[in-house]
Amino acid sequence: MTATGTTTGGGTGTATHCPYCALQCAMTLTPETGPGPTPVRLTVTPRDFPTNQGGLCQKGWTSAHLLDSPERLTTPLVRDAKGAPLREAGWDEALDLVARRFAELRETHGADSVAVFGSGGLTNEKAYTLGKFARVALGTSQIDYNGRFCMSSAAAAGNKAFGLDRGLPFPVTDLDDSEAVVLVGANPAETMPPLMGHFDPARLIVVDPRRTATAQAALDGGGIHLQPAPGTDLALALGLLHVALVEGHLDTPRRTAYRQERTVGWEDVRQCAARWWPERTERLTGVAAADLRRAAAALARARRAHILTGRGAEQHSKGVDTVSAWINLALALGLPGTPGSGYGCLTGQGNGQGGREHGQKADQLPGYRHIEDPAAREHIARIWGVAAESLPGAGRSAWELLDALGTPDGPAALLVMGSNPAVSAPRARRAVERLRALDFLVVADFLRSETAELADVVLPVTMWAEESGTMTNLEGRVLRRRAAQSPPPGVRTDLEVLHGLAVRLGRAGHEFPADPAPVFDELRRASAGGTADYAGAAPEHLDAGEAVYWPVREGAAGEPVREGADPGAGTVGTPRLFLDRFAHPDGRARFLPVEHRDAAELPDAEHPLYATTGRQLQHYQSGAQTRRVPELLAAAPEPYVEVHPDTARRAGLADGDTARIVSRRGAVLARTRCVPSLRTDTVFLPFHFPGDGAANALTNPALDPVSRMPEFKLSAVRLERADGGGAAGRREAA
């Protein structure tokens, strides 16, 4: 094990960032010496950094534990036939097999018979190369990634309203001085705990159907918790806008001038809001009219305020409209583009921002360019050295891609890199069926995830502390990831895997470098002039620790263009967007009129409850990593369902009983947790567990018409005893 990098605290350590969420907390990895001279493990020490302020969550503290896990994959695995066990193989055998099968399928069924599924956890270099590999080496349009399940609705709404999508268009530290922060469907106390250090609980307004740890922190500190029925966040935003309108909060000279000079479309949105008086909003959402008025006043009277949305607002079949409603409220109050205020999306995955900028999304090319734009195609084709007409068009979105696998018109083979859709996809058992139906499944991973267990070939790849590259955090800040140790013998990087496959598929080796440095250089050139412009993000700025925020354009002399009002010493690019103009051609933001509509399915007599899903403190995403960390698993060992005690009693359940939760798509088992603060019409399940406890077996794949985001956050379910004793309870509930 070799440590490289900076010297910290008197010892040699590597300065890098946490592998989990988009906060990208800074940490130092230091070799821990055992009885002999060889280091035995990396220890984690938090570093003071603007996002985490020297703090880490449990996941960050334990992030190095998997590096030497006995479950690490260190040799390729292949399956000789369907149903045969996976066996160890050499790299040449495995890569030759993959390339041969891909080539055969392409020859027989066309380029779109081979698909690619990526991840918001990949470095910028890997996300960029994966998109290039799909479109150049494979020639397929069938590529998407798990970020479609995370931030896509906010991305679409942000692009519509502002002409640009960056999770937070301002640094996280701007939140420190905010006098009111509205958190819509976000629970950072569990999902990104160090972020809570940027909030004053007394100034929080938390919108969530559950009294989450974040909502409880707000209540304990004198803040506000609005607890709407699942699927009614859009109506709640309209109700708050109505109150702000009729009570005169929007009539100040500054806000009036802002709407007149910096926006278009206000009159249509004003008319929509006029119909959502507080009592009507209360009847639909369950939020008391008095609480609406109190929250609207607290937000409107703040000199500096922010509205932040999370997955709870986005993961709906109307997620784009829901986020747009909250953006409308922010625009009406004059927040976006005003120093000290704003709207933002709390991006989830570690590189959720960079992952959606560089081309692994079905409709995008690097630089956040649209794949159907002729100028974008010409630019990227020139960088890649191919004909623009050779680039495929837009393919299927993530769920549509998974649902088509193994069907007559769908892909026959799939390469999965950095994702575990067997657990994370909506209607998860359907996703597993489709993965099993493939002629050929290839998974690149460092652990035998539930998806890897289904594969015909498993390729062992490096973990975060064994590779270099860049990540882009939730602020649009480009960060340096540094390797702190060498990977185990037999393990290759994802870039090496893509290089090896591309060469076997007939591409020149220099087109797909295995070294991240030339990849990042090409990425910078490919993104130049695009919405997400990284051209000026030269490695020397990253290595020097400068704060690099995209867009970071390159000037005539090769130096980065420093934009925004007083970006500050050591800052490159644009830390604060929209201060002078929005990204639409006329420089104005768009109000977008939206109306409440019901979810794709509602509770009925057979399925009388709302089920919603989310994360818990100890686990991350599908849990494939965190469930293998003993400390985290001991703290959160099994699936559970949160239920109001009265709801549990009507189903014949008590705290600690095993419950069966049934939707129109399947059933799962989970330990009952009675939570008096929960709504009586709602149950909650974490989605980190596989098998009988897989919450996503319940979820609805109904898609938002714009973002193609599935409706993870709302399913109609019934609750019963696992031993079948729930019928009487259901009759009582009816």
Secondary structure as GFF3:
##gff-version 3
##sequence-region A 1 734
A	DSSP	beta_strand	7	8	.	.	.	ID=ss1
A	DSSP	beta_strand	11	12	.	.	.	ID=ss2
A	DSSP	beta_strand	14	17	.	.	.	ID=ss3
A	DSSP	beta_strand	26	33	.	.	.	ID=ss4
A	DSSP	beta_strand	39	46	.	.	.	ID=ss5
A	DSSP	alpha_helix	58	61	.	.	.	ID=ss6
A	DSSP	three_ten_helix	65	68	.	.	.	ID=ss7
A	DSSP	beta_strand	77	79	.	.	.	ID=ss8
A	DSSP	beta_strand	86	88	.	.	.	ID=ss9
A	DSSP	alpha_helix	91	109	.	.	.	ID=ss10
A	DSSP	three_ten_helix	111	113	.	.	.	ID=ss11
A	DSSP	beta_strand	114	118	.	.	.	ID=ss12
A	DSSP	alpha_helix	124	132	.	.	.	ID=ss13
A	DSSP	pi_helix	133	138	.	.	.	ID=ss14
A	DSSP	beta_strand	143	145	.	.	.	ID=ss15
A	DSSP	three_ten_helix	146	149	.	.	.	ID=ss16
A	DSSP	alpha_helix	152	162	.	.	.	ID=ss17
A	DSSP	three_ten_helix	172	177	.	.	.	ID=ss18
A	DSSP	beta_strand	180	184	.	.	.	ID=ss19
A	DSSP	alpha_helix	188	191	.	.	.	ID=ss20
A	DSSP	three_ten_helix	193	198	.	.	.	ID=ss21
A	DSSP	three_ten_helix	201	203	.	.	.	ID=ss22
A	DSSP	beta_strand	204	207	.	.	.	ID=ss23
A	DSSP	alpha_helix	213	220	.	.	.	ID=ss24
A	DSSP	beta_strand	224	226	.	.	.	ID=ss25
A	DSSP	alpha_helix	233	246	.	.	.	ID=ss26
A	DSSP	alpha_helix	253	262	.	.	.	ID=ss27
A	DSSP	beta_strand	263	264	.	.	.	ID=ss28
A	DSSP	alpha_helix	266	274	.	.	.	ID=ss29
A	DSSP	alpha_helix	278	285	.	.	.	ID=ss30
A	DSSP	alpha_helix	289	301	.	.	.	ID=ss31
A	DSSP	beta_strand	305	309	.	.	.	ID=ss32
A	DSSP	alpha_helix	311	314	.	.	.	ID=ss33
A	DSSP	alpha_helix	319	332	.	.	.	ID=ss34
A	DSSP	beta_strand	342	345	.	.	.	ID=ss35
A	DSSP	alpha_helix	352	355	.	.	.	ID=ss36
A	DSSP	beta_strand	364	365	.	.	.	ID=ss37
A	DSSP	beta_strand	369	370	.	.	.	ID=ss38
A	DSSP	alpha_helix	374	384	.	.	.	ID=ss39
A	DSSP	three_ten_helix	388	390	.	.	.	ID=ss40
A	DSSP	alpha_helix	398	404	.	.	.	ID=ss41
A	DSSP	beta_strand	413	417	.	.	.	ID=ss42
A	DSSP	alpha_helix	421	424	.	.	.	ID=ss43
A	DSSP	alpha_helix	428	437	.	.	.	ID=ss44
A	DSSP	beta_strand	440	445	.	.	.	ID=ss45
A	DSSP	three_ten_helix	452	454	.	.	.	ID=ss46
A	DSSP	beta_strand	457	460	.	.	.	ID=ss47
A	DSSP	three_ten_helix	464	466	.	.	.	ID=ss48
A	DSSP	beta_strand	469	472	.	.	.	ID=ss49
A	DSSP	beta_strand	477	481	.	.	.	ID=ss50
A	DSSP	alpha_helix	494	504	.	.	.	ID=ss51
A	DSSP	three_ten_helix	509	511	.	.	.	ID=ss52
A	DSSP	alpha_helix	516	527	.	.	.	ID=ss53
A	DSSP	alpha_helix	539	543	.	.	.	ID=ss54
A	DSSP	beta_strand	547	549	.	.	.	ID=ss55
A	DSSP	beta_strand	571	573	.	.	.	ID=ss56
A	DSSP	beta_strand	589	590	.	.	.	ID=ss57
A	DSSP	beta_strand	609	614	.	.	.	ID=ss58
A	DSSP	three_ten_helix	626	628	.	.	.	ID=ss59
A	DSSP	alpha_helix	630	635	.	.	.	ID=ss60
A	DSSP	beta_strand	640	643	.	.	.	ID=ss61
A	DSSP	alpha_helix	645	650	.	.	.	ID=ss62
A	DSSP	beta_strand	658	663	.	.	.	ID=ss63
A	DSSP	beta_strand	667	674	.	.	.	ID=ss64
A	DSSP	beta_strand	682	686	.	.	.	ID=ss65
A	DSSP	three_ten_helix	691	693	.	.	.	ID=ss66
A	DSSP	three_ten_helix	695	697	.	.	.	ID=ss67
A	DSSP	beta_strand	700	703	.	.	.	ID=ss68
A	DSSP	beta_strand	710	711	.	.	.	ID=ss69
A	DSSP	beta_strand	715	721	.	.	.	ID=ss70
A	DSSP	alpha_helix	727	733	.	.	.	ID=ss71
###
